[in-house]
Amino acid sequence: MALTLVTIPCLADNYAYLVHDTDSAQTAVIDVPEPGPILAALEAQQWRLTDILITHHHNDHIQGVEALRAHTGARVHGALADAHRLPPLDQSHGEGSRFPLGATEVRVIEVPGHTIGHVAYLMPGLAFTADSLMAGGCGRLFEGTARQMHASLQKLAALPPDTLICSGHEYTAANLRFAATLEPDNPQLISRMSEAAERRAKGLPTVPVPLAKELATNPYLRAHLPAIKTAVGLPDADDVTVFAEIRARKDKF
């Protein structure tokens, strides 16, 4: 089994991802901010799109689904819990659902917080997390609670550390600047900020990124650490309370 991944910039700062199973020649796209760049990438690779995977209902992740479906005939997958506010689904999924992409098994986990119905798609070595776990950060709590988002991120943090986290936006630089207000002397964070700046200066995306790098630098995955608790003035608080304080501070950053 072999997978090929293509990261596709869309709109102002969104990303879609193509995943191609080379054994079966089946191809999925994760989220469709707009169809044009995705169709261009498919043509460049000479791939046929078979599946569209939706992570959550926000318009900047789904507004191109119907046009792309009409052009390709691809099957559309999404969360059963959110089916009422997604484009019509060919297959609906919940926690623990599994389905094939050719020879590859795709696993679905529920990651509420940014929205109640947000899901992530897991494939060997890849996690498509959209606006749950993001490069250097996490999504705003538009619908869910801090406890829900913290639990969602803990699920993702438990994946193998070499898993590539494929998140939905180019927010990395801003997220890392905020992280540095909590851990200004973290050498891995300092290095990552420099690397991200270099990539953006060259017009390159900062995603995907290995989970190990997130664990070492993303403050939302580090709320359990005494140094982070002290940095937010809550040395004796539980992890969820600290996480909520970090998220609240980022909202005002």
PAVEX-146972 format. One record per residue (C-alpha): residue in one letter; y, x, z. Coordinates in Angstrom, 2 decimals. Layout:
REM PAVEX-146972
{rest:a py:Y px:X pz:Z};
...
END
This chain:
REM PAVEX-146972
{rest:m py:0.00 px:0.00 pz:0.00};
{rest:a py:3.42 px:1.35 pz:-0.97};
{rest:l py:6.85 px:-0.22 pz:-0.59};
{rest:t py:10.06 px:0.73 pz:-2.34};
{rest:l py:13.36 px:-0.24 pz:-0.71};
{rest:v py:16.74 px:-0.66 pz:-2.43};
{rest:t py:19.93 px:-1.29 pz:-0.45};
{rest:i py:22.46 px:-3.44 pz:-2.35};
{rest:p py:26.14 px:-3.69 pz:-1.36};
{rest:c py:27.49 px:-7.24 pz:-1.78};
{rest:l py:30.83 px:-8.98 pz:-1.19};
{rest:a py:33.24 px:-6.91 pz:0.95};
{rest:d py:30.80 px:-5.47 pz:3.49};
{rest:n py:27.44 px:-7.27 pz:3.23};
{rest:y py:24.07 px:-5.80 pz:2.31};
{rest:a py:21.06 px:-7.35 pz:0.63};
{rest:y py:17.77 px:-5.50 pz:0.32};
{rest:l py:15.11 px:-5.44 pz:-2.36};
{rest:v py:11.56 px:-4.61 pz:-1.26};
{rest:h py:9.01 px:-3.93 pz:-3.99};
{rest:d py:5.28 px:-3.87 pz:-3.36};
{rest:t py:4.13 px:-1.35 pz:-5.94};
{rest:d py:0.46 px:-2.39 pz:-5.76};
{rest:s py:1.14 px:-5.98 pz:-6.77};
{rest:a py:4.55 px:-5.64 pz:-8.49};
{rest:q py:5.92 px:-8.40 pz:-6.27};
{rest:t py:9.49 px:-8.09 pz:-5.08};
{rest:a py:11.45 px:-9.77 pz:-2.30};
{rest:v py:15.14 px:-9.86 pz:-1.56};
{rest:i py:16.39 px:-10.27 pz:2.00};
{rest:d py:19.51 px:-12.47 pz:2.07};
{rest:v py:21.66 px:-13.32 pz:-0.96};
{rest:p py:25.39 px:-12.88 pz:-0.31};
{rest:e py:25.95 px:-13.05 pz:-4.09};
{rest:p py:23.51 px:-12.99 pz:-7.01};
{rest:g py:25.23 px:-10.55 pz:-9.38};
{rest:p py:24.52 px:-7.21 pz:-7.67};
{rest:i py:20.94 px:-8.30 pz:-6.90};
{rest:l py:20.24 px:-9.24 pz:-10.51};
{rest:a py:21.74 px:-5.93 pz:-11.64};
{rest:a py:19.48 px:-4.01 pz:-9.25};
{rest:l py:16.41 px:-5.94 pz:-10.42};
{rest:e py:17.26 px:-5.13 pz:-14.03};
{rest:a py:17.83 px:-1.46 pz:-13.23};
{rest:q py:14.45 px:-1.23 pz:-11.52};
{rest:q py:12.70 px:-3.47 pz:-14.05};
{rest:w py:11.33 px:-5.63 pz:-11.22};
{rest:r py:10.65 px:-9.38 pz:-11.20};
{rest:l py:11.87 px:-11.22 pz:-8.10};
{rest:t py:9.14 px:-13.32 pz:-6.49};
{rest:d py:10.51 px:-14.10 pz:-3.01};
{rest:i py:13.84 px:-14.75 pz:-1.31};
{rest:l py:13.86 px:-14.23 pz:2.48};
{rest:i py:16.72 px:-15.79 pz:4.46};
{rest:t py:17.55 px:-14.47 pz:7.93};
{rest:h py:20.12 px:-17.07 pz:9.05};
{rest:h py:22.38 px:-19.83 pz:7.83};
{rest:h py:25.78 px:-18.12 pz:7.60};
{rest:n py:27.31 px:-18.55 pz:4.18};
{rest:d py:27.75 px:-14.84 pz:3.49};
{rest:h py:23.95 px:-14.51 pz:3.65};
{rest:i py:22.89 px:-17.59 pz:1.68};
{rest:q py:25.64 px:-18.56 pz:-0.76};
{rest:g py:23.89 px:-16.91 pz:-3.72};
{rest:v py:20.40 px:-18.30 pz:-3.02};
{rest:e py:20.44 px:-21.29 pz:-5.36};
{rest:a py:21.82 px:-19.34 pz:-8.32};
{rest:l py:19.28 px:-16.56 pz:-7.78};
{rest:r py:16.42 px:-19.04 pz:-7.41};
{rest:a py:17.47 px:-20.79 pz:-10.62};
{rest:h py:17.58 px:-17.48 pz:-12.48};
{rest:t py:14.29 px:-16.04 pz:-11.18};
{rest:g py:12.12 px:-18.92 pz:-9.96};
{rest:a py:11.56 px:-17.02 pz:-6.70};
{rest:r py:10.08 px:-18.71 pz:-3.62};
{rest:v py:12.55 px:-19.20 pz:-0.77};
{rest:h py:11.54 px:-18.46 pz:2.83};
{rest:g py:13.48 px:-19.22 pz:6.00};
{rest:a py:13.31 px:-20.41 pz:9.58};
{rest:l py:11.74 px:-23.81 pz:10.22};
{rest:a py:14.19 px:-24.34 pz:13.08};
{rest:d py:17.12 px:-23.87 pz:10.70};
{rest:a py:15.72 px:-25.66 pz:7.65};
{rest:h py:18.32 px:-28.42 pz:7.96};
{rest:r py:21.17 px:-25.96 pz:7.26};
{rest:l py:19.52 px:-23.60 pz:4.80};
{rest:p py:18.96 px:-23.99 pz:1.07};
{rest:p py:15.73 px:-25.94 pz:0.41};
{rest:l py:12.79 px:-23.83 pz:1.60};
{rest:d py:9.50 px:-23.34 pz:-0.22};
{rest:q py:8.01 px:-21.83 pz:2.92};
{rest:s py:9.32 px:-22.24 pz:6.47};
{rest:h py:8.46 px:-19.90 pz:9.32};
{rest:g py:8.67 px:-19.49 pz:13.07};
{rest:e py:7.81 px:-16.89 pz:15.69};
{rest:g py:4.71 px:-14.97 pz:14.66};
{rest:s py:4.45 px:-16.42 pz:11.15};
{rest:r py:2.83 px:-14.12 pz:8.61};
{rest:f py:2.79 px:-14.32 pz:4.85};
{rest:p py:1.94 px:-11.94 pz:1.99};
{rest:l py:4.23 px:-10.08 pz:-0.34};
{rest:g py:1.52 px:-8.94 pz:-2.67};
{rest:a py:-0.60 px:-6.51 pz:-0.65};
{rest:t py:2.02 px:-6.32 pz:2.12};
{rest:e py:1.96 px:-8.57 pz:5.17};
{rest:v py:5.36 px:-9.87 pz:6.21};
{rest:r py:5.74 px:-10.85 pz:9.86};
{rest:v py:8.47 px:-13.13 pz:11.18};
{rest:i py:10.03 px:-12.93 pz:14.63};
{rest:e py:12.72 px:-15.18 pz:16.06};
{rest:v py:15.83 px:-13.27 pz:17.16};
{rest:p py:18.36 px:-15.87 pz:18.40};
{rest:g py:21.76 px:-14.84 pz:19.67};
{rest:h py:24.10 px:-14.48 pz:16.71};
{rest:t py:22.79 px:-17.89 pz:15.65};
{rest:i py:20.12 px:-20.01 pz:17.29};
{rest:g py:17.86 px:-19.96 pz:14.24};
{rest:h py:18.14 px:-16.28 pz:13.27};
{rest:v py:14.88 px:-14.59 pz:12.27};
{rest:a py:13.96 px:-11.02 pz:11.35};
{rest:y py:11.32 px:-9.99 pz:8.83};
{rest:l py:9.00 px:-7.10 pz:9.63};
{rest:m py:7.06 px:-5.07 pz:7.08};
{rest:p py:5.29 px:-1.73 pz:7.57};
{rest:g py:8.02 px:0.70 pz:8.58};
{rest:l py:10.83 px:-1.79 pz:7.92};
{rest:a py:12.72 px:-4.38 pz:9.99};
{rest:f py:15.21 px:-6.67 pz:8.26};
{rest:t py:17.45 px:-7.62 pz:11.15};
{rest:a py:20.62 px:-8.86 pz:9.40};
{rest:d py:23.13 px:-9.79 pz:12.14};
{rest:s py:20.89 px:-9.43 pz:15.20};
{rest:l py:20.37 px:-5.68 pz:15.68};
{rest:m py:22.99 px:-3.95 pz:13.56};
{rest:a py:23.68 px:-0.29 pz:12.90};
{rest:g py:25.33 px:0.87 pz:16.11};
{rest:g py:25.82 px:-2.68 pz:17.36};
{rest:c py:24.72 px:-6.30 pz:17.33};
{rest:g py:26.09 px:-9.56 pz:15.99};
{rest:r py:28.62 px:-11.69 pz:17.81};
{rest:l py:27.23 px:-14.46 pz:19.98};
{rest:f py:28.40 px:-17.38 pz:17.87};
{rest:e py:25.69 px:-19.82 pz:18.98};
{rest:g py:23.27 px:-18.13 pz:21.36};
{rest:t py:23.65 px:-16.65 pz:24.82};
{rest:a py:23.77 px:-13.07 pz:26.01};
{rest:r py:20.33 px:-13.56 pz:27.56};
{rest:q py:18.91 px:-14.72 pz:24.23};
{rest:m py:20.41 px:-11.84 pz:22.28};
{rest:h py:19.31 px:-9.30 pz:24.87};
{rest:a py:15.75 px:-10.62 pz:24.65};
{rest:s py:15.89 px:-10.52 pz:20.84};
{rest:l py:17.06 px:-6.91 pz:20.84};
{rest:q py:14.33 px:-5.98 pz:23.30};
{rest:k py:11.74 px:-7.31 pz:20.83};
{rest:l py:13.19 px:-5.09 pz:18.13};
{rest:a py:13.55 px:-2.10 pz:20.44};
{rest:a py:9.80 px:-2.23 pz:21.05};
{rest:l py:9.00 px:-1.52 pz:17.39};
{rest:p py:7.82 px:1.99 pz:16.42};
{rest:p py:10.79 px:4.36 pz:16.67};
{rest:d py:10.49 px:5.43 pz:13.02};
{rest:t py:11.00 px:1.82 pz:11.86};
{rest:l py:13.96 px:1.59 pz:9.49};
{rest:i py:16.46 px:-1.01 pz:10.72};
{rest:c py:17.91 px:-2.81 pz:7.70};
{rest:s py:20.95 px:-4.67 pz:8.98};
{rest:g py:23.30 px:-6.95 pz:7.12};
{rest:h py:26.76 px:-5.37 pz:7.15};
{rest:e py:28.68 px:-2.12 pz:6.83};
{rest:y py:30.09 px:-2.23 pz:10.36};
{rest:t py:28.67 px:1.10 pz:11.50};
{rest:a py:31.85 px:3.14 pz:11.87};
{rest:a py:33.61 px:0.49 pz:13.97};
{rest:n py:30.48 px:-0.07 pz:16.07};
{rest:l py:30.16 px:3.65 pz:16.79};
{rest:r py:33.83 px:3.98 pz:17.69};
{rest:f py:33.28 px:1.31 pz:20.31};
{rest:a py:30.08 px:2.97 pz:21.53};
{rest:a py:32.06 px:6.16 pz:22.08};
{rest:t py:34.29 px:4.37 pz:24.59};
{rest:l py:31.19 px:4.01 pz:26.79};
{rest:e py:29.46 px:7.32 pz:26.06};
{rest:p py:32.10 px:9.77 pz:24.81};
{rest:d py:29.93 px:12.77 pz:25.61};
{rest:n py:26.69 px:11.53 pz:24.00};
{rest:p py:25.90 px:14.35 pz:21.52};
{rest:q py:23.72 px:12.14 pz:19.30};
{rest:l py:26.49 px:9.57 pz:19.11};
{rest:i py:29.07 px:12.21 pz:18.22};
{rest:s py:26.79 px:13.52 pz:15.48};
{rest:r py:26.10 px:10.03 pz:14.17};
{rest:m py:29.81 px:9.21 pz:13.96};
{rest:s py:30.38 px:12.30 pz:11.85};
{rest:e py:27.41 px:11.49 pz:9.61};
{rest:a py:28.58 px:7.90 pz:9.10};
{rest:a py:32.10 px:9.06 pz:8.21};
{rest:e py:30.70 px:11.50 pz:5.65};
{rest:r py:28.53 px:8.86 pz:4.03};
{rest:r py:31.35 px:6.36 pz:3.77};
{rest:a py:33.67 px:8.99 pz:2.32};
{rest:k py:31.11 px:9.41 pz:-0.47};
{rest:g py:30.79 px:5.64 pz:-0.94};
{rest:l py:27.26 px:5.62 pz:0.46};
{rest:p py:25.82 px:3.00 pz:2.85};
{rest:t py:25.11 px:3.90 pz:6.46};
{rest:v py:22.03 px:1.67 pz:6.51};
{rest:p py:19.12 px:1.55 pz:6.88};
{rest:v py:18.73 px:3.71 pz:9.98};
{rest:p py:15.68 px:4.68 pz:12.08};
{rest:l py:15.24 px:2.70 pz:15.28};
{rest:a py:15.07 px:6.00 pz:17.20};
{rest:k py:18.69 px:6.65 pz:16.27};
{rest:e py:19.66 px:3.18 pz:17.49};
{rest:l py:17.87 px:3.73 pz:20.78};
{rest:a py:19.84 px:6.95 pz:21.27};
{rest:t py:23.29 px:5.64 pz:20.34};
{rest:n py:23.51 px:1.82 pz:20.26};
{rest:p py:25.01 px:0.62 pz:23.56};
{rest:y py:23.34 px:-2.81 pz:23.32};
{rest:l py:19.95 px:-1.11 pz:23.47};
{rest:r py:21.08 px:1.07 pz:26.37};
{rest:a py:22.31 px:-1.55 pz:28.86};
{rest:h py:19.47 px:-0.58 pz:31.21};
{rest:l py:20.74 px:2.98 pz:31.64};
{rest:p py:22.60 px:3.89 pz:34.86};
{rest:a py:25.27 px:5.78 pz:32.89};
{rest:i py:26.08 px:2.72 pz:30.78};
{rest:k py:26.12 px:0.44 pz:33.82};
{rest:t py:28.54 px:2.80 pz:35.53};
{rest:a py:30.69 px:3.05 pz:32.40};
{rest:v py:31.30 px:-0.72 pz:32.43};
{rest:g py:31.83 px:-0.82 pz:36.20};
{rest:l py:28.58 px:-2.63 pz:36.98};
{rest:p py:26.33 px:0.04 pz:38.51};
{rest:d py:24.15 px:-2.43 pz:40.40};
{rest:a py:24.03 px:-5.29 pz:37.88};
{rest:d py:20.97 px:-6.49 pz:35.99};
{rest:d py:20.53 px:-5.50 pz:32.35};
{rest:v py:21.56 px:-8.88 pz:30.90};
{rest:t py:24.82 px:-8.89 pz:32.86};
{rest:v py:25.61 px:-5.40 pz:31.61};
{rest:f py:24.71 px:-6.38 pz:28.05};
{rest:a py:27.04 px:-9.40 pz:28.29};
{rest:e py:29.87 px:-7.18 pz:29.52};
{rest:i py:29.35 px:-4.73 pz:26.64};
{rest:r py:29.39 px:-7.56 pz:24.11};
{rest:a py:32.52 px:-9.06 pz:25.66};
{rest:r py:34.30 px:-5.71 pz:25.53};
{rest:k py:33.37 px:-5.25 pz:21.86};
{rest:d py:34.76 px:-8.71 pz:21.06};
{rest:k py:38.16 px:-7.47 pz:22.27};
{rest:f py:37.90 px:-3.94 pz:20.83};
END
